[in-house]
Amino acid sequence: MIGGFTALLFLNLINSSYSTILTLIKKDLSLSYMMSGALTSFYFIGYAAGQIPWGFLTDRYGSRRIMPLSLLGTAIASIVCGWMNDVTQILVARFFAGLLGAGLFVPSVKMISQWYSSDERGAALGVLNIGGSIGLILASLLSPYLSISAGWRGVLVILGIVGALSSGIAYASLKDRVSESSRNDYDLLKAFKHSSFWILGFLQFIRLGAYYTFISWFPIFLQEEASLDLVVAGFAFSLFNISGMISNPLGGFFSDKIGEKFVMILSFGILAGFILILIQFKIRSLLYVTIFIIGWFINFVRSPMFTIIPRIYGSSAVGKLSGVQNTFASIGALTLPLMLGYVKDATCSYHLGWAILSILFLIGVVLYLLLERD
């Protein structure tokens, strides 16, 4: 747990720093809104491409080897990105950051499925994800201050160096259950025959796509629409991450007690409603509350979305199956932030983009009703 906690913390610290300083990157490189969204999307092109290979490697070699290697690779890519001057080079660096960073969350799910029983996995995965939430909070608070003295490039280099050093801590702390990590006999084609597998994949597309749309666009949205400066916007955005740190383990706990399906339906319905508030917010305090609630429920569903996999298919091939599911999620994460940037360029407004996101969550509610648990 300490090793996984550390790895997720520093991975999110490195990755979420991009969104916090996106305004500076956009201005320095003279990027359009769509190209600004591409900085996130290229990361997830690599992230999507890496999910299935990292999943197979996890089932074969275990989480202890894979997770620190993934963190180290992402940290190096961040350092390289900070040195690049050409937009194309930066996009390539972002692609490799995603490709190398893909080998962390899926091994975490595998590790939890090995060490915990089926009625404990949701809470355990939620606790593990607190590390990721802390990384997001630290990035939203530290990156603006670091950028004042070091610029956006210095932020990426400094956090990359810290992340590289932390990979050693992760390796020293992690431990596999060898008797289970060597099992690799599950036929992946069996899962493809289940309609629930494909429904869950589309729901993953919505979940992570929306999550990284918020991560990518909330800071700049707060600066442009709410007229907050960089530091205040970073503080306001930290509400999204603070609520996630609390709700992540609670979502896992409640899914263990009342079932994943109920937790996910409730959360998607609430998210659909509160996203619409972003379109016509008038009171700044209401905007802060909305950000907190969106952060709460988008993180509330994270553990249930993955603990349902070993519940349906068993734990022997969680690496493979979680890798495929996370591929769907990653496609959403590269598509939806880019969608919002495109809509903003085309309409000069965020309104239509938020409305599309709300509709997707409503579709998700309907699909959850069709999702089988057995």
C-alpha positions in Angstrom: 0.0 0.0 0.0 2.9 2.4 0.8 4.5 1.7 -2.5 1.3 2.1 -4.5 0.4 5.2 -2.6 3.7 6.8 -3.3 3.7 5.9 -7.0 0.2 7.2 -7.6 1.0 10.4 -5.6 4.0 11.3 -7.7 2.5 10.2 -11.0 -0.4 12.6 -10.5 1.9 15.3 -9.2 3.8 15.2 -12.5 0.9 14.8 -14.8 -1.6 17.3 -13.3 1.0 20.0 -13.2 0.3 20.5 -17.0 -3.2 21.6 -16.5 -2.4 24.0 -13.7 0.2 25.9 -15.8 -1.7 25.4 -19.1 -2.3 29.1 -19.4 1.4 29.8 -19.4 2.2 27.1 -21.9 -0.6 28.3 -24.2 0.6 31.9 -24.1 4.3 31.0 -24.5 3.7 28.7 -27.5 0.8 30.8 -28.9 -1.5 27.7 -29.0 -5.2 27.6 -29.9 -7.6 26.1 -27.4 -7.8 22.9 -29.5 -4.0 22.6 -29.5 -3.9 23.3 -25.8 -6.3 20.3 -25.4 -4.0 18.3 -27.6 -1.3 18.5 -24.8 -3.6 16.3 -22.7 -4.9 14.2 -25.7 -1.4 13.2 -26.8 -0.6 12.0 -23.3 -3.7 9.8 -23.5 -2.9 8.5 -27.0 0.2 7.0 -25.4 -1.7 6.1 -22.3 -4.3 4.2 -24.3 -1.6 2.4 -26.4 0.2 1.2 -23.3 -2.8 -0.2 -21.3 -3.0 -3.7 -22.8 0.8 -4.3 -23.0 1.3 -3.1 -19.5 -1.6 -5.3 -18.3 -0.1 -8.4 -19.9 3.3 -7.6 -18.4 1.7 -7.1 -15.0 0.0 -10.5 -15.1 3.4 -12.0 -16.1 5.9 -10.2 -14.0 3.9 -8.7 -11.1 3.2 -5.2 -9.9 6.5 -4.6 -8.0 8.6 -4.5 -11.2 6.1 -2.6 -13.4 4.9 0.2 -11.2 8.3 1.9 -10.4 9.4 1.4 -14.0 6.3 3.2 -15.2 6.8 6.1 -12.7 10.4 6.5 -13.7 9.6 6.6 -17.4 6.9 9.3 -16.9 9.3 11.4 -14.8 12.0 11.2 -17.5 9.4 12.2 -20.2 8.4 15.2 -18.1 12.0 16.4 -17.8 12.5 16.0 -21.5 9.3 17.9 -22.2 10.6 20.8 -20.1 13.6 21.1 -22.4 11.7 21.1 -25.7 11.1 24.3 -27.6 9.1 23.0 -30.6 5.4 22.2 -30.2 5.7 18.9 -32.2 8.6 17.8 -29.9 6.5 18.6 -26.8 3.6 16.6 -28.2 5.9 13.6 -28.8 7.2 13.9 -25.2 3.6 14.0 -23.9 2.9 10.8 -25.9 5.8 9.0 -24.3 4.8 10.3 -20.9 1.4 8.6 -21.4 2.9 5.4 -22.9 5.2 5.0 -20.0 2.8 6.2 -17.3 0.2 3.6 -18.4 1.9 0.9 -16.3 0.8 2.2 -12.9 -2.9 2.1 -12.2 -3.7 -1.3 -13.8 -0.9 -3.0 -11.7 -2.4 -1.2 -8.6 -5.8 -2.9 -9.4 -4.0 -6.2 -9.8 -2.1 -5.8 -6.5 -5.3 -5.0 -4.6 -7.1 -8.0 -6.1 -4.3 -10.2 -4.8 -4.0 -8.9 -1.3 -7.7 -8.2 -0.4 -10.9 -10.2 -0.4 -13.8 -9.2 -2.7 -15.7 -7.3 0.0 -12.6 -5.2 0.9 -11.2 -4.3 -2.5 -13.3 -1.2 -3.1 -12.2 0.4 0.2 -8.6 -0.7 -0.3 -8.4 0.7 -3.8 -10.0 3.9 -2.6 -7.3 4.3 0.1 -4.6 3.6 -2.4 -6.1 6.3 -4.7 -5.8 8.9 -1.9 -2.2 9.1 -2.9 -3.2 10.1 -6.4 -5.6 12.8 -5.0 -2.8 14.2 -2.8 -0.6 14.4 -5.9 -3.3 16.4 -7.7 -3.7 18.8 -4.7 0.0 19.4 -4.4 0.2 20.1 -8.1 -2.6 22.6 -8.1 -1.1 24.4 -5.1 2.7 24.1 -5.9 2.8 24.5 -9.6 1.7 28.2 -9.8 4.2 29.2 -7.2 7.0 27.2 -8.8 6.2 28.8 -12.2 6.7 32.3 -10.8 10.4 31.7 -10.3 11.1 28.8 -12.6 8.6 29.2 -15.4 6.4 26.4 -16.8 9.5 24.5 -18.1 11.1 24.6 -14.7 8.0 23.2 -13.1 8.1 20.1 -15.4 11.8 19.5 -14.9 11.7 19.9 -11.1 8.7 17.7 -10.6 10.2 15.2 -13.0 13.3 14.9 -11.0 11.3 14.4 -7.8 9.2 11.8 -9.5 12.3 9.9 -10.7 13.7 9.8 -7.1 10.3 8.6 -5.7 10.3 5.5 -8.0 13.0 4.0 -5.8 10.8 4.4 -2.7 8.0 2.7 -4.6 10.2 -0.3 -5.6 11.5 -0.8 -2.1 7.9 -0.8 -0.6 6.0 -2.9 -3.1 5.5 -6.7 -2.8 3.7 -9.2 -5.0 2.0 -12.4 -3.9 4.0 -14.6 -6.1 1.7 -17.6 -6.0 -1.1 -15.4 -7.7 1.0 -13.1 -9.9 2.2 -16.0 -11.9 -1.3 -17.1 -12.9 -1.9 -16.0 -16.5 -4.3 -18.5 -18.0 -7.4 -16.5 -18.5 -8.9 -16.5 -22.0 -9.5 -12.8 -22.7 -11.9 -13.7 -25.5 -14.4 -14.9 -23.0 -14.8 -11.4 -21.6 -15.4 -10.0 -25.1 -18.5 -12.2 -25.4 -20.1 -10.4 -22.4 -22.3 -7.4 -23.2 -21.5 -6.0 -19.8 -17.8 -5.9 -20.8 -18.5 -3.5 -23.7 -21.0 -1.4 -21.7 -18.5 -1.1 -18.9 -15.9 0.0 -21.5 -18.1 2.8 -22.8 -18.8 3.9 -19.2 -15.0 4.0 -18.6 -14.8 6.2 -21.7 -17.2 8.7 -20.2 -15.7 8.5 -16.7 -12.0 9.1 -17.4 -12.8 11.4 -20.4 -14.8 13.7 -18.2 -12.3 13.5 -15.4 -9.5 14.7 -17.6 -11.7 17.3 -19.2 -12.1 18.8 -15.7 -8.4 18.4 -15.0 -7.4 20.0 -18.3 -10.0 22.8 -18.5 -11.1 23.8 -15.0 -8.0 26.0 -14.2 -8.2 28.0 -17.5 -12.0 28.1 -17.3 -11.8 29.6 -13.8 -9.3 32.3 -15.1 -11.3 33.2 -18.2 -15.0 32.8 -17.0 -14.7 33.6 -13.3 -11.8 36.1 -13.7 -9.5 34.5 -11.1 -5.8 35.0 -11.3 -3.5 32.0 -11.7 -2.8 31.4 -7.9 -6.5 31.8 -6.9 -7.6 29.6 -9.7 -5.1 27.0 -8.5 -6.6 27.2 -5.0 -10.2 26.9 -6.4 -9.2 23.9 -8.5 -7.7 22.3 -5.4 -11.3 21.9 -4.1 -11.8 19.4 -6.9 -8.9 17.4 -5.7 -9.5 17.7 -2.0 -13.0 16.4 -2.4 -11.7 13.5 -4.5 -9.2 12.6 -1.8 -12.1 12.1 0.6 -14.6 10.5 -1.8 -12.2 8.1 -3.4 -12.0 5.7 -0.4 -15.6 6.3 0.5 -16.8 5.3 -3.0 -14.9 2.1 -2.6 -16.3 1.5 0.9 -19.9 2.1 -0.1 -19.5 -0.1 -3.2 -18.3 -2.9 -1.0 -21.4 -2.5 1.2 -24.3 -1.6 -1.2 -22.9 -2.7 -4.6 -21.0 -1.0 -7.4 -24.0 -0.5 -9.7 -26.0 1.7 -7.3 -23.0 3.9 -6.5 -22.2 4.4 -10.2 -25.8 5.3 -11.2 -26.2 7.8 -8.3 -22.9 9.4 -9.1 -23.4 9.7 -12.9 -26.9 11.3 -12.4 -25.6 13.9 -9.9 -22.7 14.7 -12.2 -25.0 15.3 -15.2 -27.0 17.9 -13.1 -24.1 19.8 -11.6 -22.2 20.1 -14.9 -25.1 22.1 -16.2 -24.5 24.7 -13.4 -21.2 25.5 -15.1 -23.1 26.9 -18.1 -24.9 29.6 -16.2 -23.2 30.2 -12.9 -23.8 33.6 -11.5 -22.5 33.4 -7.9 -18.8 32.6 -7.4 -19.4 30.7 -4.1 -21.8 28.5 -6.0 -19.1 27.8 -8.6 -16.8 26.7 -5.8 -19.4 24.3 -4.4 -20.1 22.9 -7.9 -16.3 22.2 -8.4 -16.2 20.4 -5.0 -19.3 18.3 -5.8 -18.1 17.4 -9.3 -14.7 16.4 -7.8 -16.5 14.3 -5.2 -18.6 12.2 -7.5 -16.2 11.8 -10.4 -13.8 10.3 -7.9 -16.6 8.4 -6.0 -17.0 6.0 -9.0 -13.3 5.3 -9.6 -12.9 2.3 -7.3 -16.3 0.7 -8.1 -15.5 0.8 -11.9 -12.5 -1.4 -11.3 -13.5 -3.6 -8.4 -16.5 -4.8 -10.4 -14.0 -6.5 -12.8 -12.6 -9.1 -10.4 -16.1 -9.6 -9.0 -17.4 -10.6 -12.4 -14.3 -12.3 -13.9 -12.1 -13.3 -11.0 -8.6 -12.0 -10.1 -6.4 -14.2 -12.2 -6.4 -11.9 -15.2 -7.2 -8.6 -13.6 -4.1 -7.1 -15.3 -5.3 -8.0 -18.8 -9.0 -7.1 -18.3 -8.2 -3.8 -16.4 -5.8 -3.0 -19.2 -8.5 -3.4 -21.9 -11.0 -1.4 -19.8 -8.5 1.3 -19.1 -7.9 1.5 -22.9 -11.5 2.5 -23.3 -11.1 5.0 -20.5 -7.9 6.4 -22.1 -9.6 6.9 -25.4 -12.2 9.0 -23.6 -9.4 10.9 -21.8 -7.8 11.9 -25.1 -11.1 12.5 -26.9 -13.3 14.6 -24.5 -10.7 17.2 -23.5 -10.0 17.7 -27.2 -13.7 18.0 -27.9 -14.1 20.8 -25.4 -11.2 22.7 -26.9 -12.6 22.3 -30.4 -16.1 23.4 -29.3 -14.5 26.4 -27.5 -12.6 27.4 -30.6 -15.8 27.0 -32.8 -18.3 28.7 -30.6 -16.1 31.0 -28.4 -17.9 29.5 -25.4 -17.6 26.6 -23.0 -21.4 26.1 -22.8 -21.9 23.6 -25.5 -19.0 21.5 -24.4 -20.3 21.3 -20.8 -23.8 20.4 -22.2 -22.4 17.5 -24.3 -20.6 16.2 -21.2 -23.8 16.3 -19.1 -25.6 14.4 -21.9 -22.9 11.7 -21.9 -23.4 11.2 -18.1 -27.2 10.8 -18.6 -26.5 8.2 -21.3 -24.2 6.5 -18.7 -27.1 6.3 -16.2 -29.2 4.4 -18.8 -26.3 2.1 -19.6 -25.7 1.3 -16.0 -29.2 0.0 -15.7 -28.3 -2.5 -18.4 -25.0 -3.5 -16.8 -25.0 -7.1 -15.4 -23.1 -8.0 -12.3 -23.2 -11.8 -12.7 
